[in-house]
Amino acid sequence: MKNKTLIIHKLGISFYAILVAVIFCGCETINVTVEETITRINGRHISIYVVDSCEYIGNIYGGHGDWATHKGNCKFCAERSKN
């Protein structure tokens, strides 16, 4: 009986730690902006995202079909390479 109580106590502590981690570290969109919607391909909007001063093109809605790639003509990278 003592072992069962100990296991339940450890599981409770683990659950609490995971809950705190999700609350403080999950789903933040700091330094992310959407500049414009470019076009529709197969019924989906393709957008330009600016993340940490770099441009990405893609479709991000928080699902399994999300994708993004770095733009080849990123204005921030072009400006940095001049210096």
C-alpha positions in Angstrom: 0.0 0.0 0.0 2.9 2.4 0.8 4.4 1.8 -2.7 1.1 2.6 -4.4 0.8 5.9 -2.5 4.4 6.8 -3.4 3.8 6.1 -7.1 0.6 8.2 -7.0 2.4 11.0 -5.3 5.3 11.0 -7.9 2.8 10.9 -10.8 1.0 14.0 -9.2 4.3 15.9 -9.0 5.2 14.9 -12.6 1.8 16.1 -13.9 2.1 19.4 -12.0 5.6 19.9 -13.5 4.3 19.3 -17.0 1.4 21.6 -16.5 3.6 24.4 -15.3 6.0 23.9 -18.3 3.1 24.0 -20.8 1.6 27.2 -19.2 4.9 29.1 -19.2 6.5 27.8 -22.4 3.7 26.8 -24.8 2.1 28.5 -27.8 3.9 31.8 -27.8 4.0 34.0 -30.9 6.7 36.5 -29.9 8.4 38.3 -32.8 6.0 36.8 -35.4 4.1 39.0 -37.7 2.1 38.2 -40.9 2.8 40.8 -43.6 0.4 39.9 -46.4 -1.5 37.1 -48.0 0.0 36.3 -51.4 -2.3 33.9 -53.2 -4.5 30.8 -52.9 -3.1 27.4 -53.9 -5.5 24.5 -53.7 -7.9 26.7 -51.6 -5.2 27.6 -49.0 -3.8 31.1 -48.4 -0.1 31.4 -48.7 1.3 34.2 -46.4 4.6 35.9 -45.6 5.7 35.6 -42.0 8.4 37.6 -40.3 10.1 35.6 -37.5 13.1 37.1 -35.7 13.8 39.5 -38.5 13.7 36.9 -41.3 11.0 36.3 -43.9 9.3 32.9 -44.3 6.6 32.0 -46.9 4.0 29.3 -46.0 0.8 28.4 -44.4 0.7 28.2 -40.6 -2.6 27.7 -38.8 -1.5 25.4 -36.0 -2.4 22.0 -37.6 -0.6 19.0 -39.0 -0.6 20.4 -42.6 1.4 23.6 -41.7 4.5 24.4 -43.6 6.9 27.3 -44.1 10.2 27.9 -45.8 12.7 30.7 -45.8 12.3 33.2 -48.7 15.1 33.3 -51.2 14.8 37.0 -51.5 14.4 37.9 -47.8 14.8 41.6 -47.5 16.4 41.3 -44.1 19.1 38.8 -45.2 19.8 40.9 -48.3 20.4 43.9 -46.1 22.6 42.0 -43.7 24.7 40.6 -46.5 25.5 44.2 -47.8 27.4 45.0 -44.6 
